[in-house]
Amino acid sequence: MARIAVIGAGLGGLPTAYELRHLLPRHHQVTLISNTSLFTFIPSLPWVGLDLLSLDAIQLDLGKQVTQRGIEWIPAAVTRIEPDARRIVMGDRVLSYDYAVIAPGAELALESVPGLGPETGYTQSVCTPHHAVLARDAWRAFLKQPGPLVVGAVPGAGCFGPAYEFALLADFVLRKRGLRHQVPITFITPEPYAGHLGIGGMAHSARLVAQLMAQRQIETIENVTIARIESQAMVLTDGRRIPCCYGMVLPPFRGPRFVRDVAGLADSDGFIPVLPTYQHPEFASIYSVGVVTQLAAPEATPIPIGVPKTGQMTEAMGIAVAHNIAIQLGELAADPVKPTLEAICFADFGDTGILFLADPVLPDPVTGQRRRAIALQGPWVGWAKKAFEQYFLAKMRWGMAVPWFERLGLHGVGLSLVESLPGAESKLNVVP
C-alpha cells in the first residue's frame, strides 16, 4: 500500500486526486489536503468581482465530493513539508506519504508594490474567492460614486487574461448602466504590448485586443511598471500619475511559504522545477501541478512577467502526474508521459470575447514556433465560457478528471493533454 498526498484542491489538485483514484486500486490511499473546504472555479472570478455572478454559483463542498469517491479528506493548512522524511506537517498533525503532489495554487506577493491589495492597500484583485468578494463590494460602492477606473497588472503577474476581462467587462457593465461617460478607463500592463499575455506570438491577438481597447475607448499604457499606489492615483516609475477611484491590479504570483522554506525544493520565488514527467529533479517523491510549477518564459521581455498556467495546462499536468505515479507503483504498464501544455482559453468581454488557442503555450525551444496559434472573436465566446464553467463543475461533482468523451473531443480538434516519453531518457526517478 502507498499513500499519495495531494496538497491543494483547486483546478490542479482536485482533478489530480480524482485521476489518481481512477488509476489506482483501492489498497492505495489517496489523500487530499486543502486549507479551504470549498472548490472554486477560479476563471469565473472576474464575473464575481463585477457583481455579474454569485460566488456560491461556482463553488462546491469539497468534503462531500471527495469522501464519497474514496479519497481521504483533510481540511487543513500545510505549514511544512519535509521531502527527505516524506512528511507533511499541518500544525499539530503530521502525515507521512510515499508520493506528494504539490498543487496549492499561487500565493500573492502583495507587498511587492506599496499600496497593492485590498487588505493593506488601495486596489482590488480577482485572484482568490475572498478577493473577488471584496472587489464586488468595492464595485457596488464605486457605482454609486463613479470616477476613473484603472485595471492592469504589475511585474511578476502570472496570468493577464483576468485583467483584460475585467477592463472590458467593466466597460460593458458601465455602458448598460448609462455610467460609462463618467468613468475614464485606463489599462496599465508590464507586457511589451497589449495582447502579449505572457507568451507572445499569439496569432493576431495583439491586433484584436488593441482594436477592442480603442473601440471601447480604454486608454492602454504598455511596457510600464507601477511604482506605488495611492488612495486616488497610481504612480508609474516614469513619474506619471494616473487618477484612480477604483483599481483592479493583478499582483505577482509566488509559491507558498511551506515550499519556499525547503532548501532545494523551489526557486527564489517558490516555483518548483520539474523533469518532463513533472517529478522534482532532486526529490523523487515530489511532483508539481499548476501555478506553483516552474516554467521558463518563452521569450525575454523588457519588464519581467510571469508565464500563465491556464486551467487546461494545469489539468494536463495533473493527468500526467497521476499516470506517472501509477507507473511507479507498478499499477500501469506504459511509457511515462508529459503534459502537452496545449491551451484553449475563453476571455469574455460581455457582448463579445476572444478565444485563444495556443498549441502549445510554450513554443518549440529550437524554432521558437508553435504548431498553431489562433485567436477568434465573437459573442459566442462568453456563452462557451459559461458552458465550460458548468461542465467543469459537473465533472468535479461526478468525481471525474477528464472523461473519455472530453478526450475524444480534444482529439477531434487536434489537441491532447499528454504525450508519451518513450526511451531511456524518459525513465522516472526511483523513490528510495
C-alpha positions in Angstrom: 0.0 0.0 0.0 1.1 3.5 -0.8 -0.2 6.9 0.3 -0.3 9.7 -2.3 -0.9 13.1 -0.7 -2.2 15.9 -3.0 -1.8 19.4 -1.5 -4.3 21.8 -2.8 -7.9 21.2 -4.1 -8.2 23.7 -6.9 -8.1 23.4 -10.7 -5.0 21.3 -10.4 -5.3 19.3 -7.1 -8.9 18.1 -7.3 -8.7 16.6 -10.8 -5.3 15.1 -9.9 -6.8 13.4 -6.9 -9.7 12.1 -9.0 -7.4 10.7 -11.7 -5.2 9.0 -9.1 -8.3 7.4 -7.5 -9.4 6.3 -11.0 -6.0 4.7 -11.9 -5.0 3.1 -8.6 -6.6 0.1 -6.8 -8.3 0.9 -3.5 -5.5 -0.5 -1.4 -3.5 2.6 -2.2 -4.6 5.7 -0.2 -5.2 9.0 -2.0 -5.3 11.9 0.5 -6.4 15.4 -0.5 -5.3 18.3 1.7 -6.7 21.8 1.4 -6.8 25.0 3.5 -10.4 25.6 2.2 -13.4 23.5 2.4 -14.7 24.8 -1.0 -13.7 24.2 -4.6 -13.9 27.4 -6.7 -13.9 27.7 -10.4 -11.3 30.5 -10.5 -11.7 31.5 -14.2 -15.2 33.0 -13.4 -14.0 35.3 -10.6 -13.9 38.4 -12.8 -17.7 38.0 -13.1 -18.0 37.7 -9.3 -15.9 40.9 -8.9 -18.2 42.8 -11.2 -21.3 41.5 -9.5 -22.4 39.5 -12.5 -22.3 36.2 -10.7 -22.7 35.0 -7.2 -19.7 33.2 -5.7 -21.6 30.3 -4.4 -22.7 29.5 -8.0 -19.1 28.4 -8.8 -18.3 26.6 -5.6 -18.6 23.0 -4.4 -18.3 21.5 -0.9 -15.1 19.5 -1.1 -15.5 17.2 1.9 -18.8 16.0 0.5 -17.5 15.5 -3.0 -14.2 13.7 -2.3 -15.0 11.4 0.6 -17.8 9.6 -1.4 -15.2 9.0 -4.1 -12.9 7.0 -1.8 -10.5 9.9 -1.2 -9.3 10.8 2.3 -10.1 14.4 3.0 -8.0 16.6 5.3 -9.2 20.3 5.6 -6.0 21.9 7.0 -3.3 24.3 6.0 0.1 22.8 5.3 2.8 24.6 7.5 5.8 22.5 6.5 6.8 19.8 4.1 9.8 17.5 4.7 10.8 15.8 1.5 13.7 13.8 2.9 11.5 12.3 5.6 8.4 12.3 3.3 6.2 14.1 5.9 3.7 16.9 5.7 3.1 19.0 8.7 -0.2 20.7 9.3 0.0 22.5 12.7 0.0 19.7 15.2 -0.8 17.0 12.7 1.9 15.1 10.8 1.1 13.0 7.7 3.6 10.5 6.2 3.4 9.9 2.4 5.0 7.9 -0.3 4.4 10.5 -3.0 3.3 14.1 -2.7 1.7 16.2 -5.4 2.1 19.9 -4.7 -0.8 21.8 -6.3 -1.8 24.7 -3.9 -2.1 27.4 -6.4 -0.3 30.7 -6.1 0.4 32.9 -3.1 0.0 36.6 -3.9 3.1 38.8 -3.3 1.0 41.9 -2.4 3.9 43.6 -0.6 5.9 43.9 -3.8 4.3 47.3 -4.7 3.4 49.9 -2.0 -0.4 50.3 -1.8 -1.2 47.0 -3.7 -4.0 44.8 -2.5 -7.4 45.1 -0.8 -6.3 44.3 2.8 -3.5 46.8 3.3 -3.6 48.9 0.1 -6.0 50.6 -2.4 -6.5 48.0 -5.2 -8.7 45.0 -5.7 -7.9 41.6 -7.3 -9.9 38.7 -8.6 -7.2 36.0 -8.0 -8.9 34.4 -4.9 -12.6 34.0 -3.9 -12.1 36.3 -0.9 -10.6 39.0 -3.0 -13.3 38.7 -5.6 -16.0 39.3 -2.9 -14.0 42.3 -1.7 -13.8 43.6 -5.3 -17.6 43.1 -5.7 -18.3 45.1 -2.6 -16.0 47.9 -3.7 -17.6 47.8 -7.2 -21.0 48.3 -5.7 -19.8 51.4 -3.8 -18.0 52.6 -6.9 -21.2 52.5 -9.0 -22.8 55.0 -6.5 -19.8 57.4 -6.9 -18.2 56.6 -10.2 -14.8 58.1 -11.3 -11.6 57.0 -13.1 -11.1 53.2 -13.3 -7.7 51.6 -13.6 -7.2 48.0 -14.5 -3.9 46.2 -15.0 -1.0 44.1 -13.6 2.4 44.6 -12.0 5.6 42.8 -12.9 5.6 39.1 -12.0 1.8 38.7 -12.5 1.2 35.2 -13.8 -1.9 35.5 -16.0 -3.1 38.6 -17.8 -6.4 37.3 -19.1 -8.4 38.2 -16.0 -7.2 41.8 -16.3 -8.4 42.1 -19.9 -11.7 40.5 -19.0 -12.2 42.9 -16.0 -11.5 46.0 -18.0 -13.7 45.1 -21.0 -16.5 43.6 -18.8 -16.4 46.8 -16.7 -16.9 48.9 -19.9 -19.8 46.6 -20.8 -21.5 46.9 -17.4 -21.0 50.7 -17.2 -22.5 51.2 -20.7 -25.5 49.1 -19.8 -26.0 51.3 -16.6 -25.5 54.5 -18.5 -22.4 55.4 -16.5 -19.6 55.0 -19.0 -19.3 58.7 -19.7 -18.5 59.3 -16.1 -15.7 56.6 -16.0 -12.5 57.0 -17.9 -10.8 53.6 -18.1 -7.1 53.1 -18.2 -5.3 49.7 -18.7 -1.8 49.5 -17.3 0.4 46.5 -18.1 4.1 45.4 -17.9 3.6 43.4 -21.1 5.7 44.7 -24.0 2.4 45.2 -25.9 -1.3 44.7 -25.1 -2.3 41.1 -26.0 1.1 39.6 -25.3 -0.4 37.6 -22.5 2.9 36.5 -21.0 3.6 34.2 -24.0 3.8 36.4 -27.2 3.4 35.3 -30.7 -0.3 34.5 -30.4 -1.5 34.9 -34.0 -3.3 38.3 -34.3 -4.2 38.6 -30.6 -2.4 41.9 -30.2 -4.3 43.4 -33.1 -7.7 42.1 -31.8 -7.0 43.3 -28.3 -5.8 46.7 -29.4 -8.8 47.2 -31.6 -11.2 46.3 -28.8 -9.5 48.7 -26.4 -9.7 51.5 -29.0 -13.3 50.8 -29.8 -14.2 50.8 -26.1 -12.2 54.0 -25.5 -9.9 52.3 -23.0 -6.5 54.0 -22.8 -3.7 51.4 -22.8 -0.3 52.1 -21.2 2.1 49.3 -22.1 5.5 48.2 -21.0 5.4 50.1 -17.8 5.7 49.5 -14.1 3.5 50.8 -11.3 5.9 52.2 -8.6 3.3 52.8 -5.9 -0.5 53.1 -5.4 -2.1 55.9 -3.5 -5.7 56.3 -2.4 -6.7 58.2 -5.6 -3.9 57.6 -8.0 -1.4 55.1 -9.4 2.1 56.4 -9.8 4.3 54.9 -12.6 8.1 54.6 -12.4 8.4 57.3 -15.0 6.6 59.7 -12.7 3.2 59.7 -14.4 0.2 59.8 -12.0 -3.0 58.1 -13.2 -6.1 59.2 -11.4 -7.9 56.2 -9.9 -11.2 55.8 -7.9 -11.3 52.1 -8.4 -8.3 49.9 -9.3 -8.2 46.2 -10.1 -4.5 45.2 -10.4 -3.2 41.7 -10.6 -0.3 41.1 -8.2 2.8 38.9 -8.7 2.5 35.2 -8.0 4.9 33.1 -5.9 4.9 29.6 -4.3 3.6 29.3 -0.8 5.7 29.7 2.3 5.9 25.9 3.0 7.5 25.4 -0.4 9.9 28.4 -0.2 11.2 27.3 3.2 12.6 24.0 1.9 16.2 24.3 0.6 16.4 23.0 -3.0 12.7 22.4 -3.4 11.9 25.6 -5.4 13.5 28.7 -6.9 13.7 32.0 -5.0 10.0 32.8 -5.9 8.8 29.4 -4.7 8.2 27.8 -8.2 9.1 24.1 -8.3 11.4 22.9 -11.0 10.3 19.7 -12.7 11.5 17.0 -15.1 9.4 16.4 -18.3 7.4 13.9 -16.2 6.7 16.7 -13.7 8.6 14.9 -11.0 11.1 17.0 -9.0 14.7 16.5 -10.2 16.1 16.1 -6.7 13.2 14.9 -4.6 11.9 11.8 -6.4 8.8 11.5 -4.2 7.6 15.1 -5.1 5.5 16.1 -8.2 4.2 19.5 -9.0 1.0 20.7 -10.7 -0.3 24.1 -11.7 0.7 27.6 -10.8 3.4 26.5 -8.4 5.3 24.8 -11.2 8.4 26.5 -12.7 8.0 27.2 -16.4 10.6 29.1 -18.4 9.3 32.2 -20.2 9.1 31.6 -23.9 10.8 35.0 -24.6 12.6 37.7 -22.7 10.6 40.9 -22.1 11.9 44.3 -21.1 9.9 44.0 -17.8 9.8 40.6 -16.2 6.4 38.9 -16.4 5.1 35.5 -15.4 4.2 32.6 -17.6 0.4 31.7 -17.5 -0.6 28.2 -16.4 -4.2 28.0 -17.7 -6.8 25.6 -16.5 -6.3 23.2 -19.4 -2.5 23.2 -18.9 -3.0 22.5 -15.2 -5.4 19.7 -15.8 -2.8 18.2 -18.3 -0.1 18.4 -15.6 -2.4 16.5 -13.2 -3.3 13.8 -15.7 0.4 13.3 -16.5 1.4 13.2 -12.8 -1.3 10.6 -11.9 -0.3 8.4 -14.9 3.4 8.5 -13.9 2.8 7.8 -10.2 0.6 4.8 -11.3 3.6 3.5 -13.3 6.0 3.9 -10.4 3.6 1.9 -8.2 3.5 -0.9 -10.8 -0.2 -0.4 -11.5 0.2 0.8 -15.1 2.3 -0.8 -17.8 3.0 2.1 -20.1 5.6 4.7 -21.0 5.8 7.8 -18.8 4.0 10.8 -20.2 4.4 14.6 -20.1 1.7 17.3 -20.4 1.5 18.8 -23.9 0.7 22.2 -22.4 -1.8 23.0 -25.2 -4.4 25.5 -24.1 -7.8 26.8 -25.1 -8.7 30.0 -23.2 -12.0 31.8 -23.3 -11.9 35.6 -22.5 -15.4 37.0 -22.0 -15.9 40.8 -22.6 -19.7 41.0 -22.2 -21.1 41.4 -25.7 -18.1 39.8 -27.4 -15.0 37.8 -26.4 -11.8 36.2 -27.7 -11.0 32.5 -27.8 -7.2 31.9 -27.7 -5.7 28.6 -28.7 -2.0 28.1 -28.2 -0.7 24.7 -29.4 1.5 24.5 -27.3 1.6 27.5 -24.9 5.4 27.2 -24.8 6.9 27.4 -28.4 9.5 24.9 -29.6 12.8 26.0 -28.0 14.7 25.5 -31.2 12.4 27.1 -33.8 10.5 29.5 -31.5 7.3 28.5 -33.2 4.0 26.8 -32.1 2.2 24.3 -34.2 -0.9 26.5 -34.0 -1.8 29.9 -32.6 -5.4 31.0 -33.1 -7.4 34.0 -31.8 -11.1 34.1 -32.7 -13.5 36.9 -31.7 -17.3 36.8 -31.3 -20.2 37.0 -28.8 -20.3 33.2 -28.7 -17.1 33.2 -26.6 -18.9 34.3 -23.5 -21.6 31.6 -24.0 -18.8 29.0 -24.5 -17.0 30.0 -21.3 -20.3 29.7 -19.3 -20.9 26.3 -20.8 -17.4 25.2 -19.9 -17.7 26.5 -16.4 -20.9 24.4 -15.8 -19.3 21.4 -17.5 -16.2 21.6 -15.3 -18.2 22.0 -12.1 -20.3 18.9 -13.2 -17.1 16.9 -13.7 -16.0 17.8 -10.2 -19.3 16.6 -8.8 -19.1 13.4 -10.8 -15.6 12.8 -9.4 -14.0 12.7 -12.9 -10.9 14.5 -14.1 -11.1 14.1 -17.9 -13.9 11.8 -19.1 -13.4 9.7 -22.3 -15.7 11.9 -24.3 -13.7 15.0 -23.4 -10.5 13.4 -24.5 -12.3 12.3 -27.7 -13.5 15.9 -28.3 -10.0 17.3 -27.8 -8.6 14.7 -30.2 -11.2 15.8 -32.7 -9.7 19.4 -32.8 -6.2 18.1 -32.9 -5.4 18.5 -29.2 -4.3 16.1 -26.4 -3.5 16.5 -22.8 -0.4 14.3 -22.6 2.1 12.6 -24.8 4.4 9.6 -24.3 8.0 9.9 -23.3 9.5 6.7 -24.7 13.1 5.7 -24.4 15.7 5.5 -21.7 15.9 9.3 -21.0 12.2 9.3 -20.0 12.7 6.9 -17.1 11.2 8.2 -13.8 13.4 8.9 -10.9 13.1 6.0 -8.4 11.9 6.7 -4.9 14.3 5.0 -2.4 
